[in-house]
C-alpha cells in the first residue's frame, strides 16, 4: 500500500507503478526510472486521468522538462520537473529530443516566426515562463536552435528576473478565468500566483493549499483588515489572492470569471456569505534593493 503521507500530486505513484526514487517509501508492483522529455506544444493541459474530458490540474509550457514514467494509448504519465506535479499529458505534446533552454520568455506572450520579420506569419506562440533555446542573439530578433525567430526583447537570460512579482501579476488583469490554466489565454488563482512568482525567480508550488503551507511567513491582520502590504498573499479554502497595496486584492476568480482587482473587503464579504473566512495571510521575504 502507498504511504498515506505522500501527496500524489507531487509524488509519482499509482496502484500499478511508482517512480524508482520512491522505492522503499511506496510499495508497487513495479518501478520506473522514467525518461526525460520536453514539451513541444505551446501549452499542454495536465490531467488527473488519461481522458480528454478530465479537468485540468495544471498546464505545462513550451520547453518545459518532464519525466515520463509510463506511456499508453497516446497518453504519458509524467512528473513536471519545475514544480513536481504529476499527471497525464498527451504523448504528442512531448519530444524525446531534448534541447537545453538558454532563455525564458519574460513577456506575457510572444510569437515564433519563420524569419526575422515582424510581418511574417508566426507558426507558434509562447507564453510567459516558456523556455527557449537561443542559437544566435540578434536585434530585433533572436534565432532559436530550431531555426525560428523570436523578438529579443521578449526574452530573459538565466538569472534575470522581474523585480516585482505583483507587477507581473497585474499584467494579467482581464485575462479569463480558467481552472488549471497558466497563460494569458486563461488561468486560475494559484496559477496566477505561481506564474508571477516564477517570473520573479521565486520557487512556488502549484496549488493554493501548498502555497499557504510553503510560501513566506504567516502574519496577523486586524479585524478591519489593516496591516497588509503589497505582495501579501491572502488565502481562503481553495483560493488565493495577492495584495497590490493595503486595500486592493488581485486574483483570478470564478465570480468575475477573470483576473480582477477589487477591494479586499468586497472579497471577504462575498466569501463570508458562503461560509469561507480568510484562512491565512502569508508575507514573502523582501528582496534586497
QUIWO-V345617 format. One record per backbone hydrogen bond with DSSP energy under -1.0 kcal/mol. CO is the residue of the C=O (numbers start at 1). NH is the residue of the N-H. If there is no record, write none. Layout:
BEGIN
CO/NH ; CO/NH
END
This chain:
BEGIN
3/6 ; 7/10 ; 9/86 ; 11/13 ; 12/19 ; 17/14 ; 18/32 ; 19/22 ; 20/23 ; 22/25 ; 22/26 ; 30/18 ; 32/20 ; 35/68 ; 37/66 ; 38/95 ; 39/63 ; 42/62 ; 44/60 ; 46/57 ; 46/58 ; 47/88 ; 49/51 ; 51/54 ; 58/46 ; 60/44 ; 61/64 ; 62/131 ; 64/39 ; 65/81 ; 66/37 ; 67/79 ; 68/35 ; 70/77 ; 72/75 ; 74/91 ; 75/72 ; 76/89 ; 77/69 ; 77/70 ; 78/87 ; 79/67 ; 80/84 ; 85/80 ; 87/78 ; 88/47 ; 89/76 ; 90/93 ; 91/94 ; 93/40 ; 95/38 ; 96/98 ; 103/132 ; 104/156 ; 105/129 ; 108/128 ; 110/126 ; 112/123 ; 112/124 ; 113/149 ; 115/117 ; 117/120 ; 124/112 ; 126/110 ; 127/130 ; 130/105 ; 132/102 ; 132/103 ; 133/145 ; 136/143 ; 140/152 ; 142/150 ; 143/135 ; 143/136 ; 144/147 ; 148/144 ; 149/113 ; 150/142 ; 151/154 ; 152/155 ; 154/106 ; 154/107 ; 156/104 ; 157/160 ; 164/168 ; 165/169 ; 166/170 ; 169/172 ; 170/173 ; 172/175 ; 175/259 ; 176/187 ; 178/181 ; 181/188 ; 183/186 ; 186/183 ; 187/178 ; 188/192 ; 189/193 ; 190/194 ; 191/195 ; 192/196 ; 193/197 ; 194/198 ; 195/199 ; 197/202 ; 198/201 ; 199/162 ; 207/211 ; 208/212 ; 209/213 ; 210/214 ; 211/215 ; 217/283 ; 222/225 ; 226/222 ; 229/232 ; 232/243 ; 233/282 ; 234/241 ; 235/279 ; 235/280 ; 236/239 ; 239/236 ; 241/234 ; 242/250 ; 243/231 ; 247/264 ; 248/244 ; 249/262 ; 250/242 ; 251/260 ; 253/257 ; 253/258 ; 257/177 ; 258/253 ; 259/174 ; 260/251 ; 262/249 ; 263/267 ; 264/268 ; 265/269 ; 266/270 ; 267/271 ; 268/272 ; 269/273 ; 271/274 ; 271/276 ; 272/275 ; 280/235 ; 281/219 ; 282/233 ; 283/217
END
